Amino acid sequence: RTVPVIIDAVDGNTATGRTKGDAPEIDGIVTVRGITKERPGDIIPVNIVKTSEYDLQGDVAQELVEV
């Protein structure tokens, strides 16, 4: 599934962010791999590839395709 993620912090080619409806410092985070030029505050499409109890992990997607 591909979802929009707002980027909160960037470290090299990895970033952390959150999905719509998630509050910073309260809800889970999304770890995003494949960051190139994105900066904090950008909203990007992310293909979710792994989930845990609270957090998600994904890769930068070419386009947003919500299901």
N, C-alpha and C positions, 0 to 999 in steps of 0.2 A: 504494500500500500504506500502511496506517496502522499505526504501531507505538508502543508506550509509550516515552516519553523522560523521563529524570530531568533536571531543570533544574539547571545548575551556576551560571549567572550570568545576570542580567537587565540590559539596557541599553535603557531606553525601552520600545518595543514589540517588541524583538527579544531573543532569549535564546540561550544556547549550552547544550548538554546532551549526553547520551550515551544510547545504547540499552543494553538488557540485555546484559551480558557485556563491555561496553567499560569499560576502566579509565581513570580520569582521567590526563592527561599522558602516556599511552602510546598509546591507540587514537585513531581519528578522532573528530570532533565532529559534532554535529547543530546547525545554525543554524535557529532556529525563529522565524518571523514571526507576527505577530498576537497577541502576548502582551498580556494586559490586567491580570489580577490575580494571575497566577502568580508564585511566589517560588522561590528556590533551595531544592532539596529536594523540590519537588512533582514528581509523576509524572503526565504528561499525554499524551493521544493526539495524535500528530502524523502528518499526511498528507505523506509524502515526495514531493516534486515534482522534485527534481534531485539527481543524484549526481556525485561526482568520484572520483578514485582512492581517497581515504581518507575523505572527509567527505560528509555528507548535508545537504540543505536541505529544509525543509518548513514547513507552515502548521499552526497549531493546528486540530485536528479536533474535531467535536462529540462523537464517541464513538469508542471503540476497535473497529476491525473488522480483525483480523489475518487474512491470507489464507495 
